[in-house]
């Protein structure tokens, strides 16, 4: 069982990308502090690829053991 006894702040950032012949899908970056956890092609969490999926959502999933979420907040980037 993984036990986290302190707050973890996950930052999710969407950065627009451009290419020669128009805009590319955005790049989603997940990080905790200065540690980058993953980069995802924004198409995979959008209506154009997922079909019927309207917008992006955030959720918490525990894959091992249990998790207690005391708070969740959302703040758009400045």
N, C-alpha and C positions, 0 to 999 in steps of 0.2 A: 504494500500500500504506500502510495506517495502522500506525504503530509506536508502541506505548505502552511506555515504558521504566520505568514506576513502577507501584506497586500502585494498583488501583482498587477502592474499596469500594462496592458497590451495596447500598442498603438497600431492602428490600421490606416494606411495612407494609400490614396489612389492618385497616381501621377499620369498625366496625359502624355502620350508618345506620338510623335509624328514621323512620317516617312516621305519619300520622294513624291508619291502620287496620292497624297491625302493623309488623313489621320488614321493611326493605328489604335486598336483597343487600349484602354488604360492598363497600367501595371499596378497590381495590388501588393503592397509590402506590409508584412506583419512583423512587428518587433517588440521586444521588451527592453526598455532602456536603449542602449547602443547596440544590443545584440539582435541582428536580423534573423528571424526564424524561418521565413519563407517569402518567396515572390511568386505571384500567381498572375496569369494572363486574365485580365478583367472580363474577357468574353465568356469564361466558364462560369461566371456568376452573374450573367446578364440574360435578358429576354431573348436576344438573338441566337444564343446557343442552347440555353436551358429550356426554351419554349414554355410559355405559360407562366414563367417565373416573372413576377412584376417587381422590379427593384431589388435591392440588396438587403439582406437581413443579418443580424448578429445573434448568435446563440452560444450557449455554454454546454459542453458535453464532457462528461467524465468517462474516460475509457477504461480506467482501472480504479477500483475502490469506490469511494464516495467523495462528493464535493459539497461544500457549504458556501453559497454565494451570499455575502452580507449586503452587497451593494453593486449596482451596475449603473454606469453613467455614460452619456454620450455628449460629446462637445465637438462641433465642427471646427476644423482647423481655421486659424485666423487668416 
